[in-house]
Amino acid sequence: MSVYPNAGLPNPLAETGFDLNEPEMTPAIREWAENGWLNIIGGCCGTTPEFIRGFANAVKALRRASRRPWSRFCACRAHSR
């Protein structure tokens, strides 16, 4: 699974133009990675290289998530006979 978070809705009154900052977002990213939910981490609107560095530093000591391949079973085939 991948995560591509943004820094919130644009806010012209916020110093950066967005409500969230890297230290506020990083704990959630780390928690998701610790639970094995992430393989790819990126960033969208409002995130900066500082965000990506923070995310990377938060998870660099963790093992990559490993998952079994998805089953190729299709429920519609099982019920169509």
Long-range contacts (C-beta under 8 A, 24 or more apart in sequence): 1-37, 1-38, 1-39, 1-40, 1-65, 2-38, 2-39, 2-40, 2-41, 2-42, 3-29, 3-32, 3-38, 3-40, 3-41, 3-42, 4-42, 4-43, 4-44, 5-29, 5-43, 5-44, 5-47, 6-43, 6-44, 6-45, 6-46, 6-47, 7-45, 7-46, 7-47, 7-51, 8-46, 10-45, 10-46, 16-46, 17-46, 18-45, 18-46, 20-46, 22-47, 22-48, 22-50, 22-51, 22-54, 22-55, 23-54, 25-51, 25-54, 25-55, 26-54, 26-55, 26-58, 27-58, 29-55, 29-58, 29-59, 30-58, 30-59, 30-62, 33-58, 33-59, 33-62, 33-65, 34-62, 36-65, 36-66, 36-67, 37-65, 38-65, 39-64, 39-65
